[in-house]
């Protein structure tokens, strides 16, 4: 006799697949946070710093999502709400750095920006590929997908900014792209928080 009914077994398999996926993307983003963060500090680039903070936020997000895989709808919604708060916090940190750069301008090392934005793009493309099949499973995995999709846009933006820094020999492209990433993070935070709030209202 089977140890579980078919529906429960299917749900268990789904949760195990989600956990495996989250561990992979958590590891990738944790490594990229340290690698890109060090490059951003060395290269004096706010846009690349925003990228590294995004990786940190994603690593924390994936860790929370791993915890929430077996939780109820209410638990998943609360975790998603917290993830939205983390994204919002990252946006505020980058916004503060943008303001600082307005008063203390500098020219980033465009070679560092370009090389590490491409490295980040490769890593985040792998994450996006791994997460693709989970993107519509529940609010927890949907918010994870949202984070990963934003990362691709961030990496491409930083790469374009690197070219503009080289062309203009100015730090303005770096600051402008960083400001654009703030907007992207803010929009994502609002979307994740709104979805989580809607799920919480249904669950209560």
N, C-alpha and C positions, 0 to 999 in steps of 0.2 A: 504493500500500500504506500502511496506517495506520502512524503513527509509534509507536503504543503499543497494547497489547492493551486490550480493552474494560474489564477489571477495573482495570488501571493507570490508564487515563484517568479512570474514575469516581473512583478514589482521589485523583487529582490535583485533580479538580474539587471534591471534598469538602474537601480541604486549603485550596484557594484560597478557598472560601466561609468556612471557619473563620477564616482569616487576615483576611479582609475584615471579618467580624463583630468579631473581637477588636480590630482597630484602631479601630473605631467606639466600642466600649465603653471602651477604654483612654483615648481622647481625652475622652470625657464625664466619666469618673471623675477624671482628672487635673485638669480644669478645676474640677470640683465640690469637690475637696480644697482648693484654694486659696480658692475663694469661701466655702464653708461654714466652713472653718477660720478665716478672717478674721472671719466673723460670730460664730463661737463665742467667740473671744477678746474681741471687742467686747461681746458680750452676756453674758459671764461664765457660760456654760452648759456643764456637763460633758456632758450628753446630746448636745448639738450637736457638741461636740468629738469624742465617740465616733463620731458620724456622719462627720465629716471624716476621722478616722483610718481609718475603714472604707473610705472612698473612696480614700485613699492605698494601703491594702493591696490594694484591688481593682485599682487601676491597675498596681501592681507584679505582681499576680497575672496580669492579662491580658497584660502584657509577657512574663512567663515562659511563659504558655500559648501565645503567638504563637511563641515559640522552639521549643516542644515539639510543634507541630502535625505536623511531618514526622518526628518522632523515633519510636523503637521503643516498644513497650509499656513496657519497662523505663525508658526515658528519661521517658516521660509520667508514670509512677508516681513517679519521683524528683522531678520538678517539682511534682507534686501534693502530695508529702510536704513539700516546701519551702513550698508555698503554705499548707499546714496550719500550719506553724510561724509564718508571717507572721500568720495570723489569731490564733494563740495569743498572739503578741507584742502585737498590738493590744489584745487582751483584758486583758493584764497592765498595759499603759499606762493604760487607762481605769480599771482597778481601783485603781491607785495614785492617780489623780485623785479617785476616789470617796472613798478613805480621807482624802485631803487635805481634801476638802470637809466631811467629818465634823468635823474639827478647826478648819477655817476656813470657816464657813458664809457664804453670801451669797445674795442674791435675783437670779436672772438677769433679763434683759430679755425678757419673755414675747413681745413683738411680734417680736423678732429670732428667737426660737425658732420661733414659728409660721410666719412668712413663709419662712424658709430651710428648714424641714422640708418645707414644701409644694414649694419649688423642688427640693429633693433628691428628693422623691417623684416629681415629674414626670420628672426626669432618669433615675432608677432604673427607673421604669416603662418608659421607652423602651428602656433596656438589657435589661430582662427580655423585652420583646417581640422585640427583635432576637435574643436568645439562645434563644428558645423552641424553635426547630427543631433546635438542637444539643444539647439537654439530655441526651440518652441515647446520643450517638454514641460516646463513649469516656470514660475516667476523667479525662482532661484537661478536656474540655468539661463534663463532669458537675460537676467541682469549681468551674468558672467559674459554672455555673448556680446552684450552692449559694450562692456569694457574692452573686450578684445578688438572689436570693430573700430573703436575710437583710436586704438593704438596704431593701426595701419595709417589712418589719416594723420596722426601726429608724426610718425616717422617720415612720411612723404613730405609733410610741411617743413620739417627740419632740414631735409635734404635740399629742398628748393631754397630755403633760407641760406644754406651754406653757399650755394651758387651765387645768390644775390650779395652775400657778404664779400665773396671773392671779386665780383664784378664792380661793386661800389666802394670797396675798401672801407666799409662803414659798419657799425654795429646795429644800425636801424633795422635791417631785415630780421635780425635775430630777435629784437624786441617786438617787432610787429607780429612775427609768427608766434612768439610766446603769448602775446595778447590774444591772438586768434585761438590758441590752445586753451586759454582761460575760458573763452566763450564756449568752446567745444566741451570742456569739462563741466561747466555750469549747466549746459543744456542736457548733458547726459545725467548729471546728478538730479536735475528736476524730473527727468523722465523716469528714472529708477525709483525715486521717492514717490512720485505720483502713482506708479504701478503698484508699489508696495502698500501705499495708503488705500488704494482701491481694493486690494486683496484683503487687507485687514478689516475693511468695512464689511466685506462679504463674509469673512470668517467669524465675525462677532455678532 
